[in-house]
Amino acid sequence: MTTEQHRDNVQPLERRPAGNVAAGLAAAIIVATLFLAWICMRFGLNNPPSSTGDEPFYDSMAWELSRGHGFSVDFTDPDFRRPYDRAAQQDPDLYSLTPFDFGPIAHRPPLFSLIGAVGNVAFGRQFWLLRTINVLLMAATAGILTWYLFRSTHPLIALLMLVIFVLDQRTRLYARAILTESMACFLATLLTISLMQLRRSGKQQWLIAAAVLTGLSVLTRSIVVLWIPGLMLVVFLVLKTRPAEQTLGVPLRRAFLQSILFGGIVAALLVPWGIRNVLLLHTFAPMGTQGLMEMSAGYSDFAWDSRGVWVNLQSQHFFDHLDTQGLTSAERELRIGRESSRRAFEWMRQHPGRVLPLALMKMASEFRPRNPIEVLTLILMLVGLLLCRNEADGRLLIGLLVINALAIGATWSVEGRFLVPQLFVIYAAGGIGLQRIKDRCFTRATWTSDGLLSASRPHDDKAAEDQSAADNLSGRGCFAASKPGRDHGDDGNQVLNDGSMSGSGVTHTEAPHRQRQTGRKRAGIQDDQPDSHGAEGRNAVRIMTAGKQNVERQSHHRGWRGELHRRNFRQHGAAVNGSSGPRQSGSQNKQISQKMLRACTNVTLLHGHDNRARQRNPQSKPCDAAKFFL
C-alpha cells in the first residue's frame, strides 16, 4: 500500500465535512421518524394537550392571536374549548378546562404562540402542527449534536450519544408537548455553535448570529433574559482569548465594544415586545410579569420547604388577601406581581443567611437526575467537562452551563425543565468525555492534516514512550513516537508522507524513490530547484512545511501552549524559507533544522504528555515541554 493510499484509509472523519453533514442529516431524519411514529401510535398527533399545565395557555394565545385578539387567553371561547370538551368526556380530570376569560396577558413569551397562530390561520383549529414543529426542532438538535460529535470524537461515540439522546425521557416528552422547550433547545444549540465559530474565526457575522439567536431565545423562554450579562462576558472572553492563527486575539477595547454590540442587538430585538408590555401594564415592565408574579415561589418559606422547587402560589392561597375583583387581567397580574416581589424581598431581608443555601438547593434540584438515562448523561457530562476544562470548547460549554445554573439559582427550580435548552451542551460534553476516556485508555494512531502520524498511548507505558521519544529526536524527519508491531503493521514500520519511515531499523535513505519524490513535492521542493540551502536547509524546509499544520491543529485547543508552538514556528520559519534576511549558512540551517525538529516532535509528544520533560525535571508539568525550545 502506498503512502497516499494509507493516508486516505486512516484519514479522520473531520477531514471530510460532507460525511459529517450527511451523518447529521441522517440522524435528524431518523430521530424525527421515530418520534413522530411514537407520538402517533401512543398519544395521537392531533389530540388536545392536558389542561393541568401550561399547554392550554400557549394554545389559547395562538388561537386568540389567529383571530385578531392579540396575545390574550380566553378559556370561554366555544371554538377553542370544543376539542378539550370532547376529550374530557373520556377523561375529565385530564382535559377539563375552567371557563375563564383572562384577556390580554403579559406573563408568557410571544414567539411560540405566534408560530401556532400562523398554523391556525393556515390549517384551522388543530394541534398537529405545533407538535410536528417541536419534533422537527428536537430532531434538528439531535442532527447538530451528531454532526458536532462526528467532527470532534469517534463515530461510534457519536452514535452512542445519539442513542442515549433518543432514549432520554426529556427529548421525547418535550417533543410532543405544546411547550417552548423544543424551540428553546434548538435555538440554544445554534447559539452554542455560533459562539464556537466566533471563537474559531472571530468574524462578526457569527457575533450577529449569536445575538439574534439570544434575542429569539428570550422571546421563546423568559428566563433566558438572565443569560444576557453572562453571554456578553462570554463574547468578550471568546474574542479576547480566541486562537491566534491569523492574529494574536483582538485588542481589549475592541473585544469590549463587540460584547456591547452583542447586547445592543439583543436589546433591539426585544424592543417591540417590551413596548407592548409597557403600554399594556402602564409601568416599566418590558419583559412582562412572570418574574414578578413568581418571585415568592423562589424566595419564601414555601421555597425553602420545597428545597427551591417551584410551588404554585395560587394553590397555596398565597394571594387570597388581595382584592382583584373588577380588575383586568393585566391589572391583576401587576398587582399580584408587586405583592409577590414585595414579600420575596421581605423574606430575603428577614433570612439573609438562607439566600445562598437556597440558591444552591435550586441548582441541585434542577441538576438532580431522576432516571438512569439522566444519571448516565450527568456522569458523562461531568467527566467530559473535567477532562476538557483546558480546551477552548470545553471552557465555553462550562461557561454556558454556569450561566444557566446562576439563572436557576436566581429564580427557582422546575426539576430539570430548565436544563432542556442545554441538552446539546450536556450531550456534547458527554461525548467529549467518552472520547477523552478512550484516548487515555487505548492506543490511538491517526493521520494528521499533513499526513504525519501522531500516536497516543496509555500513560502507564512510560518506559517505552521515553525510549521512542529519544529515538525520534535523534532522527531527521518530523514524526511521532511509535512502537514496533503496534498500530503500524506486523513489522512495526510505517511510511510517512515526507518519505521517511518510523519504526525499527528503517531510515529516510531506504524509502522508495517514488515516495521520496512525493515527500519532496509536499514539502515544496521541486526536482529542478537549486540546492540553495544545502541538505540541512532542505531538511528544515521539509520539517517546517510538514509540521506547521500539525502544530496548528494539535495545539488548537491548548491555550497559551499552542501560542508558544506557533510563536516558535514564526520565529524560525522565515529564516528557513529565506523570505526575509540574508541566506543562512550551513551551520545556521542545521541549528534551525534541529529547533524545528524539536518543535514538531514536541507537539506530538505533548498530546500524550511529554515524559521526557518530566525526566529532566520531576517537578515540571506536561505543558512545560513547550518552554524548552523557545
Secondary structure, DSSP 8 states (H G I E B T S, - for coil): --HHHHHHHS--GGG-HHHHHHHHHHHHHHHHHHHHHHHHHHT-TTS---TTSSHHHHHHHHHHHHTT--SEEETT-HHHHHHHHHHHTT-HHHH-----EEEE-SSS-SHHHHHHHHHHHHH-S-SHHHHHHHHHHHHHHHHHHHHHHHHHS-HHHHHHHHHHHHH-HHHHHHHHSSSSHHHHHHHHHHHHHHHHHHHHH--HHHHHHHHHHHHHHHHH-GGGGGGHHHHHHHHHHHHHHS--SSSS---HHHHHHHHHHHHHHHHHHHHHHHHHHHHHHTSS-TT-SHHHHTHHHHSSHHHHHTTTB---TTTTTTTTTS--TT--HHHHHHHHHHHHHHHHHHHHHH-HHHHHHHHHHHHHHHH---SHHHHHHHHHHHHHHHHTTTSHHHHHHHHHHHHHHHHHHHS-B-TTGGGGGGHHHHHHHHHHHHHHHHHHHS-EEEE-TTS-EEEE--TT-HHHHHHHHHHHHTSSS------TTSSS-TT--EE-TTS-EESSS--GGGS-HHHHHHHHHHTT--TTS--SSHHHHHHHHHHHHHHHHHHHHHTTT-THHHHHHHHHHHHHHHHHHTSSSS---HHHHHHHHHHHHHHHHHHHHHHT--HHHHHH-TT--GGGGGGTT-
